[in-house]
Amino acid sequence: MSELLTVSGLTVTARLAADDLRLLDAVDLELRAGQIIGVVGESGSGKTTLARAVVGLLERNVRVDQGAITLAGQTVVAPGVDRTDRIRGSAVGMVFQDASRSLNPLMKVRTQLAEVLRRHVRDITRAEVERRSVEVLAQMRITDPTRVLDSYPHQLSGGLRQRAAIGLAVVTRPALVIADECTTALDVTTQTKVVELFRTLVDELGIGLLFVTHDLMLASDLCDRIAVMSRGRVVEHGDADQVLEQPQQEYTRRLLAAIPSWS
């Protein structure tokens, strides 16, 4: 099976007043369609920078110095190259930590889904927009999609807002979805439901999922493979069970040891 997403030797630097700061250092990563890779690590490890690099959402003072990102064999990011505007929202969907960053508080969910579909799906009809909007919310396991479509974000619970945000990311049927700490603000029960939803979406739609989280146990429940990041580098990468049960790196072992035990 060919790779959907390939990150090769990606090195990213932030320009600061005093000195340059290396954010990513020769990062390698591969993701296939129908696969979930968890990118885990402490705050500041570089995992969010990696996610943002894939969709071209790096800050203005941040540059790609070396390496490349390819999607389905096409280079989209490299030094002096940024073609992410061609894939963002169509071939790649993004789910942020806070649903309010994905959802416009002044627009009903229906309007937001319609706007995304009209922007990225050529010649789509009004009837098709309505059909796909209802369909995607049903895929989010929302039992009353019409009510949610006609609601503003503030009228929905946190769990429903996050499901609507995920729906916004997948309504164009992208090949790749990036979820950046998207369960952090949710209670444990809702987290579990969102994780189950992601697994179902990957199985049903065949998408690739890059799941960024600081929670190793959450990653173990969801992911096929895990990449552990520290100080801008991938320090360990392998099958989820292997990384969690037989970690090879001291940093990974320290992360696992820091997980609270209820025994």
C-alpha positions in Angstrom: 0.0 0.0 0.0 1.4 3.4 -1.0 2.0 6.2 1.6 -0.7 8.9 1.8 1.5 11.3 3.8 5.3 11.4 3.9 7.3 13.7 6.0 11.0 13.5 5.0 13.8 15.2 7.0 11.6 18.1 7.9 13.5 20.9 9.7 11.6 24.0 10.8 13.0 27.1 12.4 11.5 30.2 14.1 13.1 33.6 13.5 13.4 35.4 16.9 14.8 38.8 17.8 17.8 37.3 19.7 18.4 34.1 17.7 16.8 31.4 15.6 15.0 28.6 17.4 14.9 25.1 15.9 11.3 23.8 16.2 11.5 20.6 14.2 14.8 18.7 13.5 14.9 16.2 10.6 11.5 14.7 11.3 10.5 11.6 9.3 7.0 10.2 9.3 4.8 8.1 7.1 1.0 7.5 7.1 -1.1 5.3 4.9 -4.8 5.6 4.0 -6.9 3.8 6.6 -4.2 4.2 9.3 -4.1 6.2 12.5 -0.7 7.5 13.7 -0.5 9.2 17.1 2.0 11.9 17.6 2.7 12.2 21.3 5.0 14.2 23.5 5.1 16.9 26.1 4.2 20.6 25.5 6.9 22.1 23.3 7.9 18.8 21.8 7.1 20.0 18.3 4.0 17.9 17.6 1.7 20.8 16.9 4.3 22.5 14.7 4.4 19.3 12.7 0.6 19.2 12.3 0.5 22.9 11.3 3.3 22.4 8.8 1.3 19.8 6.9 -1.6 22.3 6.4 0.5 25.4 6.0 -0.6 27.1 9.2 2.9 28.0 10.5 3.4 31.5 11.9 5.0 34.1 9.6 8.3 34.0 11.4 8.6 30.3 11.0 10.3 28.8 7.9 11.0 25.3 6.5 14.7 25.0 6.2 15.1 21.4 5.0 13.1 18.4 4.0 9.7 18.0 2.4 6.1 17.0 3.0 4.3 15.0 0.3 0.6 14.1 0.0 -0.3 11.2 -2.3 3.1 11.6 -4.0 2.8 15.3 -4.6 5.2 17.7 -2.8 3.2 20.3 -0.9 5.8 21.7 1.5 9.6 22.2 1.0 12.1 25.0 1.4 10.6 27.9 -0.6 7.6 25.7 -1.5 4.1 26.0 0.0 1.2 24.4 -2.0 -0.9 23.7 1.1 -3.6 26.2 -0.1 -4.5 23.6 -2.8 -5.1 20.8 -0.3 -6.3 22.6 2.9 -10.0 22.0 3.4 -10.3 19.7 0.4 -7.7 16.9 0.5 -6.8 17.6 4.2 -9.2 18.4 7.0 -8.1 19.9 10.4 -9.7 19.6 13.8 -8.4 21.9 16.5 -8.2 21.6 20.2 -11.0 24.1 20.8 -14.0 23.7 18.5 -14.5 27.5 18.6 -11.4 27.8 16.4 -13.2 25.7 13.7 -16.7 27.0 14.2 -17.8 30.6 13.6 -19.9 31.7 16.6 -21.9 34.0 14.5 -23.0 31.4 11.9 -25.3 28.4 12.2 -23.7 25.0 11.6 -25.7 24.6 8.4 -24.3 27.8 6.9 -20.7 26.8 7.9 -21.0 23.4 6.3 -22.5 24.9 3.2 -19.7 27.4 2.9 -17.0 24.8 3.1 -18.7 22.6 0.5 -19.3 25.4 -2.0 -15.6 26.5 -1.6 -14.1 23.1 -2.2 -16.6 21.1 -4.3 -17.0 22.5 -7.8 -20.6 22.9 -9.1 -22.2 21.4 -6.1 -26.0 22.0 -6.0 -28.1 23.3 -3.1 -29.8 19.9 -2.8 -26.4 18.2 -2.6 -25.2 20.6 0.0 -28.2 19.9 2.2 -27.8 16.1 1.6 -24.2 16.0 2.5 -24.6 18.3 5.5 -27.2 16.0 7.0 -25.2 12.9 6.0 -21.9 14.1 7.7 -23.7 14.9 11.0 -25.3 11.5 10.9 -21.8 10.1 10.4 -20.8 12.0 13.6 -23.4 9.9 15.4 -25.6 13.0 16.0 -29.1 11.7 16.4 -30.9 15.0 15.5 -28.8 16.5 12.7 -31.5 19.0 11.6 -31.5 20.6 15.1 -27.7 20.8 15.1 -27.7 22.3 11.6 -30.0 25.0 12.7 -28.1 25.8 15.8 -25.3 28.3 16.6 -22.2 26.8 18.2 -23.0 28.3 21.6 -26.4 26.5 21.6 -24.6 23.1 21.5 -22.8 21.1 24.3 -19.0 20.8 24.2 -19.3 17.3 22.8 -21.7 18.3 20.0 -19.6 21.3 19.1 -16.5 19.1 18.7 -18.5 16.6 16.6 -19.7 19.4 14.4 -16.1 20.6 14.1 -15.0 17.1 13.0 -17.9 17.1 10.6 -16.7 20.4 9.1 -13.3 18.8 8.6 -14.5 15.7 6.8 -17.6 17.0 4.9 -15.4 17.5 1.7 -14.3 13.8 2.0 -10.6 14.5 2.5 -7.9 11.8 2.2 -6.2 13.0 5.4 -7.5 14.4 8.7 -5.3 16.0 11.3 -6.7 16.2 14.9 -4.6 18.5 17.1 -5.3 17.9 20.8 -9.0 17.9 19.9 -10.1 15.9 23.0 -8.2 17.9 25.6 -11.1 20.2 26.6 -13.6 17.3 26.8 -14.7 15.3 29.8 -13.5 11.6 29.9 -16.8 10.2 28.7 -17.0 12.5 25.7 -13.3 11.9 25.0 -14.1 8.2 24.7 -17.0 8.8 22.3 -14.9 11.1 20.1 -12.1 8.5 20.0 -14.6 5.8 19.0 -15.9 8.1 16.3 -12.5 8.7 14.8 -11.9 4.9 14.7 -15.2 4.4 12.9 -14.6 7.2 10.4 -11.2 5.8 9.5 -12.6 2.3 9.1 -15.7 3.5 7.1 -14.1 6.2 5.0 -10.6 4.9 4.6 -9.0 8.2 5.5 -5.6 8.6 7.2 -5.6 10.2 10.6 -2.8 12.1 12.2 -3.8 12.3 15.9 -1.8 14.8 18.0 -2.0 14.3 21.7 -0.1 14.5 25.0 -2.1 11.6 26.3 -0.3 8.3 25.7 -3.2 6.2 27.0 -5.7 7.9 24.7 -3.3 7.3 21.8 -3.0 3.6 22.8 -6.8 3.2 22.6 -7.0 4.7 19.1 -3.8 4.6 17.1 -2.2 1.9 15.0 1.2 3.5 15.3 2.8 6.0 17.6 5.5 8.6 17.0 7.0 10.0 20.2 8.4 13.5 19.9 10.9 15.4 22.1 12.6 18.7 21.5 11.5 18.7 17.8 12.6 15.2 17.0 10.9 11.9 16.6 12.7 9.8 19.2 10.7 6.6 18.9 8.2 5.3 16.3 6.5 2.0 15.9 3.4 -0.1 16.4 1.3 1.3 19.2 1.6 -1.9 21.3 5.3 -2.1 20.8 6.0 1.5 21.8 3.8 1.3 24.9 4.8 -2.2 26.1 8.4 -2.4 25.0 9.7 1.2 24.7 13.2 1.5 23.5 14.0 5.1 24.5 14.4 6.4 28.0 12.2 9.5 27.2 9.3 7.2 26.2 9.8 5.2 29.4 9.6 8.4 31.5 6.4 9.5 29.7 4.8 6.1 30.5 6.0 6.2 34.1 4.3 9.6 34.6 0.9 8.1 33.8 -1.1 7.9 37.1 -1.8 4.4 38.3 -5.2 3.6 39.9 -4.2 0.2 41.2 
